[in-house]
Amino acid sequence: MPHPLFTLGNRLSLCASMVREGTKLVDIGTDHAYLPIWLVRKGRISNAIAADVKLSPLRSAERNIRRYHVEEQVSARLSDGLDAVFPNEADDIVMAGMGGELIIRLIGAAPWLKQEHKRLILQPMTSAEELRRFLAREGFSILREEATEEDGHIYSVMQVMYAPAQAGGGELYPYIGKLDGSTAESRAYISKCAVRLFKKAQGMRISGHSEEATALQAIYECLQQLCERDN
Ligand SMILES: C[S@@+](CC[C@H](N)C(=O)[O-])C[C@H]1O[C@@H](n2cnc3c(N)ncnc32)[C@H](O)[C@@H]1O
């Protein structure tokens, strides 16, 4: 009898919701391999690679793959980002729970991600602004972005594809991507971002960079308006 399936938390659930049904999935930085195991056991995908750069998370992934009886469908692989993954093995690539700067490096090291049929599901723990700027520069478009709350933290998850004609957005794009304040979680994310920009603007004003401070203040005010919209 296979072990009863665990429940994913809100953060990984949101990532899972952005993985296309029946896709070839690679979960980079898989750690316990919860995401690929869950997707396979739910019948949403038929196979996946659970990749990690470190041996001890990979061992934990292997143990869980056995525990949940998905040895035929999920394989654990030692890989720095996508280095040990062939382009034809991956159509949807998840990079979750990692810093934005690391995600930038890993995407940059795999130029084959620039194909329209690939999807990236990204959940940066830090530097989301830098990641969105990088994606826009490199011709990746955010198709969908949603925020979620788990254990008192707010996370944003984006589904991304290579589409240079649609990449990037307006002034607010680096800060909030496709979030629009239509859910409580999205407003919480935007509000947090607004507070950060307000403090940064104050710091700039104090250090004599009044033009930059005014520009940031304007963005702060737009973000505040999004948070205050009636829903
Ligand atoms: C905090 S865990 C995130 C686990 C899971 N993805 C999640 O979101 O819950 C980060 C994992 O990324 C792995 N990692 C860090 N750098 C990596 C790289 N360059 N390539 C692949 N995995 C990496 C770490 O070993 C660790 O297991």
The ligand as an ORCA input file, in Angstrom:
! r2SCAN-3c Opt
* xyz 0 1
  C      14.838     25.901      0.415
  S      14.992     24.529     -0.635
  C      13.515     24.670     -1.618
  C      12.846     23.338     -1.788
  C      11.598     23.356     -2.657
  N      11.924     23.734     -4.021
  C      10.564     24.282     -2.082
  O      10.280     25.313     -2.691
  O      10.036     23.975     -0.999
  C      16.252     25.025     -1.788
  C      16.912     23.855     -2.472
  O      17.626     24.347     -3.605
  C      18.804     23.594     -3.742
  N      19.744     24.332     -4.587
  C      20.486     25.409     -4.257
  N      21.253     25.788     -5.306
  C      20.946     24.954     -6.325
  C      21.418     24.819     -7.655
  N      22.380     25.622     -8.130
  N      20.911     23.846     -8.436
  C      19.975     22.988     -7.931
  N      19.515     23.058     -6.669
  C      19.980     24.025     -5.882
  C      19.260     23.395     -2.301
  O      20.167     22.317     -2.183
  C      17.933     23.149     -1.600
  O      17.631     21.772     -1.522
*
